[in-house]
Amino acid sequence: MIVLGSHSQKGTKTDADGLVGNKCSQNLWVYTADCMPIFFADKRTRTVATLHCGRKGLEKKIIKNLVKIFDTFETSRDDLLVAIGPAISKEHYLVDKMTLKEFYRKTENKNITVKLTKTKKDLCFSDSNHIREQNLNQLDLKRSAYRQLLNENIPHTNIDISNLCTYKFNDEFYSWRRSKTISRQWNLICS
């Protein structure tokens, strides 16, 4: 769900995956762990928005839905700047074959053949610290988000993607997949 910033009350949290600034000088906050904070700004009107976007958000085409909201503000794609913040990298976001195929089925507009390759991370520790082999595949959330942005005709020169991984940099970021923590990063954009 994407809501307008004015519908969020000061001192309270709004349960939504996206916020759109609809007043001047609004601060929009989103918290993430391994999901992507994605920031949008119209450089002409100074309208801003932010998304909490992970696998499920990409499957539900949350980026497309947010761009439709910018269309109601008559935002030109050439004026729309996008930044994808720190999130889990494909090397650390491993999913089973069925999840990967289902993801591509939901995120692509046509049937595609997905090439599945085993990763070097095929060995995982179970709760009893015994190694078990799993058929896991890398899922690149940032690349998928980038492709969805390009599909919305946002120029590639207007998109910036952080190369920081929330899983890898354990001193800088919280990661649900790494430590099952409930702690999160707070991400902010101001108009």
C-alpha positions in Angstrom: 0.0 0.0 0.0 1.2 3.5 -0.8 -0.1 6.4 1.2 0.2 10.2 1.1 2.6 11.7 3.7 -0.2 13.9 5.1 -2.1 10.7 6.0 0.7 9.8 8.4 0.4 11.3 11.8 3.3 12.9 13.7 4.6 10.5 16.3 2.9 7.4 14.8 4.0 4.8 12.4 1.9 4.2 9.2 1.8 0.6 8.0 2.5 1.0 4.3 5.2 0.1 1.8 5.3 3.5 0.3 4.9 7.2 1.2 4.4 10.1 -1.2 5.0 13.6 -0.1 2.0 15.8 -0.9 3.1 19.0 1.0 6.1 21.2 1.0 9.0 20.4 3.4 7.8 16.9 4.3 10.2 14.3 5.7 9.4 10.8 4.6 10.9 7.9 6.6 11.0 4.2 5.8 12.7 1.5 7.7 14.4 -1.5 6.1 16.6 -4.4 6.9 17.4 -6.4 3.8 14.7 -4.9 1.6 15.5 -1.9 -0.6 14.7 1.7 0.3 13.9 3.3 -3.0 13.7 7.1 -3.1 12.0 9.1 -5.9 12.2 12.9 -6.5 10.7 15.1 -9.1 13.4 17.7 -9.7 10.9 20.1 -11.2 8.1 20.0 -8.6 10.2 18.7 -5.7 7.6 16.0 -5.0 9.3 13.1 -3.2 8.4 9.5 -2.4 9.9 6.5 -0.8 9.3 2.7 -1.0 10.1 -0.2 1.2 10.6 -2.8 -1.6 11.6 -6.4 -1.4 10.7 -9.6 -3.4 7.0 -9.3 -2.6 6.9 -5.6 -3.5 8.5 -6.3 -6.8 6.1 -9.1 -7.5 3.2 -6.8 -6.7 4.7 -4.1 -9.1 4.9 -1.5 -6.3 7.3 0.6 -8.5 4.8 0.7 -11.3 2.1 1.8 -8.9 4.2 4.6 -7.5 5.1 5.9 -10.9 1.4 6.0 -11.7 1.0 8.3 -8.7 3.7 10.6 -10.1 1.7 10.6 -13.3 -1.2 12.2 -11.5 1.2 15.0 -10.5 2.2 15.3 -14.2 5.8 14.4 -13.6 7.9 14.0 -16.6 10.0 10.8 -16.7 13.1 13.0 -17.5 12.5 14.9 -14.2 12.1 11.8 -12.0 15.3 10.9 -10.1 15.5 7.5 -8.3 18.0 6.1 -5.8 18.0 2.5 -4.6 19.6 2.4 -1.1 21.6 -0.3 0.7 19.9 -3.7 0.6 20.8 -7.4 0.5 23.0 -8.4 -2.5 22.3 -11.3 -4.8 25.2 -13.2 -3.3 23.4 -13.3 0.0 19.8 -13.5 -1.1 19.4 -17.2 -1.9 16.1 -18.7 -2.7 14.9 -22.1 -3.8 14.2 -22.9 -7.5 10.4 -22.7 -7.1 10.6 -19.2 -5.4 12.9 -17.9 -8.1 10.7 -19.2 -11.0 7.5 -17.8 -9.3 9.3 -14.4 -8.8 10.2 -14.2 -12.5 6.7 -15.3 -13.5 5.1 -12.5 -11.5 7.6 -9.7 -12.3 8.0 -10.3 -16.1 5.3 -9.5 -18.6 6.0 -12.6 -20.7 7.0 -16.1 -20.1 10.8 -16.4 -19.9 13.1 -19.2 -19.5 15.0 -18.8 -16.2 18.5 -20.2 -16.2 19.2 -21.6 -12.8 22.7 -22.1 -11.6 23.9 -23.5 -8.4 25.8 -21.0 -6.3 28.9 -21.4 -4.2 26.7 -21.0 -1.3 25.1 -24.4 -1.7 26.1 -25.5 1.8 24.0 -24.1 4.6 24.1 -24.7 8.3 21.0 -26.1 10.0 19.9 -25.2 13.5 21.8 -28.2 14.8 25.0 -27.0 13.0 25.0 -29.9 10.6 25.8 -29.0 7.0 23.0 -29.8 4.6 23.1 -29.3 0.8 20.4 -27.1 -0.7 19.6 -26.2 -4.3 19.7 -22.4 -3.8 19.8 -19.7 -6.4 20.7 -16.0 -6.3 18.0 -13.5 -6.6 19.1 -10.0 -7.6 16.5 -7.6 -6.1 18.4 -4.4 -7.1 18.7 -5.6 -10.8 15.0 -6.5 -10.9 14.0 -3.1 -9.4 16.3 -1.4 -12.0 14.6 -3.3 -14.8 11.2 -2.3 -13.6 12.2 1.4 -13.4 13.5 1.2 -17.0 10.2 -0.5 -18.0 8.5 2.7 -16.7 10.6 4.7 -19.1 12.8 6.3 -16.4 16.1 7.2 -18.0 19.0 5.0 -16.8 21.0 8.2 -16.2 18.3 9.2 -13.5 18.8 6.0 -11.5 21.4 5.5 -8.8 22.0 2.1 -7.1 23.9 1.6 -3.9 26.4 -1.3 -4.0 26.2 -1.7 -0.2 24.9 -5.0 1.1 23.0 -5.1 4.4 23.9 -8.7 4.9 27.7 -8.4 4.3 28.4 -5.2 6.2 27.3 -6.4 9.7 28.9 -3.4 11.5 27.0 -0.9 9.4 23.6 -2.4 8.7 21.0 -4.7 10.3 20.0 -7.8 8.4 17.1 -10.1 9.0 18.6 -12.9 6.9 22.0 -12.6 8.7 20.9 -12.4 12.3 17.0 -12.6 12.5 17.1 -9.2 14.3 14.1 -7.0 14.5 16.3 -3.9 14.3 16.1 -1.8 11.1 17.8 1.1 9.3 15.8 4.3 9.0 15.9 5.9 5.6 14.9 9.5 4.9 14.1 11.8 2.0 13.0 15.4 2.3 11.2 17.7 -0.1 
